[in-house]
Structures are given as structure tokens and as C-alpha cells.
Amino acid sequence: MLVSMREMLEDARINHYAIPAFDISNYDMMRSVLEACEEERSPALLMGLGVDLTGKGLSLLTSMVKAASEHFSVPVCFHMDHATDFELIKAGIDAGFSSVMFDGSVLPFEENAKKTAEITKYAHAKGITVEAELGHVGNASVGSISETGTDDDPGETLTVPEEVAKFIEITDVDALAVAIGTSHGVYKKTPELRIDRLDEITAVCNRPLVLHGGSGTPDCQMQNAIQHGITKINIYSDVVGALNKGLKDKLNTIENPSTWPFIVFEDARAMMKEVVKDKLRKFGSAGRL
């Protein structure tokens, strides 16, 4: 049975650690994350990303995670990541997601707050937790081969502390993703997190804070952000990079075209597990159970 995200993040907020949240796109990614979390005795926070939820992907991926959660002793939450459509969120809740994120970060404040409030009311009535985003975390280099992204100065899209308390009051969200200098994807230059801005946000926010774009951000900056209030950190590029490298290296050594997939993916699974364990340990969620 999947659990909600609320209790996980509240414990992290009280005890000053963060739970890494991992987007999983297939069975091997899911298995690697769950096995690593169980071995490290950490809550498991898995996420589903829009590109993997098209067509029957929504039902198939959710069913797989729900079934898998029954075979592990650690609590498992499955969170819908970066949904921008209310109908998709409704479908995700019906399919079995135990937590959702509505990303209205590119919208004007009032529109973002209004839509987030509608979604929170709907989700809370069904026992589902909601994450929202205030400010906007942009892209570095993500997705397809052709997408190059940008590492432009994010200053103009940082979360405005004066808006945070009002946003929480209007929306009643369970967790808030904030923009303090990270980007999604693979960085072309090292980010510099605005801890001063984070302190201003923490001073006026009584909800768990989330940091997107965790892959590639220096560990020292991440650990500093955790000490200043971050409780959930989204990770994708580091894990999918390990998957792709493991597959590439393995396939370059295989001559038999009918080699079993279990063997083809074995190095990739091992590499992904090491990435996951590293995040669990460095963010402080390892050994919490």
C-alpha cells in the first residue's frame, strides 16, 4: 500500500534532513530505487514524470509501483511530478498516485494560487497530498538529444518570500517547491544556491520545502540547503545518467543479440543503486527507519 508524502516530509522538516525523490521511468529504475531504500532503511519517494504517463503509461506505471510497494518493508510514496493539467491530476489520483504536484510556476501569482487551491481541495478530499511551485525552476539540459536548455541567470525567477505566506494561506498545499538557484537537467556551469533567499522563505513558511534540479548541484550546497529548511530534493538526471552509461558500457561488450534483458541491465541497475544510496546518505534519510 502506498502512503502519503505528508508524514515523510514533516519528519524530515522536524529533524533537519531531506528525502531524495527519484523519477522512475521503468521497472529497472523502480527496482533500483526501492532496493536501495530498503537496504539503507530510508523512506522511498518515487515520482512519475509526464513523458512516462502518456497513453496507458499512467495506469501501467502506477500499477507497477503499487504492486511493488507490497514487497518492501519501507514506506513508499508515489508522487506525480510536474503536472500542469487538472484532468491529468484527477486521472493520476484515480490510478493510485498517493501524492501529486501541480506546477503552475509559469503562471501569474493569482492564477497559480487559484488553480493550486482548486487542486488541493480536490486532492485533500481524497487523502492525497499536494506539492506546488512558487517561483520557477528552469531547465539546464534535459530530455531529448536535441534539447540543450539554458543556464541563464535565474535571478528573475527566484521565489519571492513576500508571496510565500499568502500563497500557503490561499492554497493550503502540503509542500512548496521553491526556486533558489537550481535548474532541471545537466548543468553547463555550477549553480550557486541562494541560501539567503531560502532563509527568508523559511522564516515565513510553515510547510516542508522542496528543491527541484538536485542532480549535479554540489553536495556541500545541497547539505547546506537541507540545514536551512529543504526537506525534499528531486533527482532524475543523476540516476538516468547512470542507467544510460551502464547500458552503453554493457551493450558494447555483448556480442550475442539474444542476451537476456536481466543481464543487459544488471550493470545499469548496480550503478543506479549506488547513485540512490549516495543521495540517501548525503541527504540524511538513510537509517531513519
PyMOL commands that set and color helices and strands:
alter all, ss='L'
color gray80, all
select helices_A, chain A and resi 6-15+27-40+50-52+57-69+86-95+109-124+155-157+161-171+195-204+219-227+237-251+261-264+266-283
alter helices_A, ss='H'
color red, helices_A
select strands_A, chain A and resi 19-23+44-49+76-83+99-102+129-134+175-178+209-211+230-235
alter strands_A, ss='S'
color yellow, strands_A
deselect
rebuild
show_as cartoon
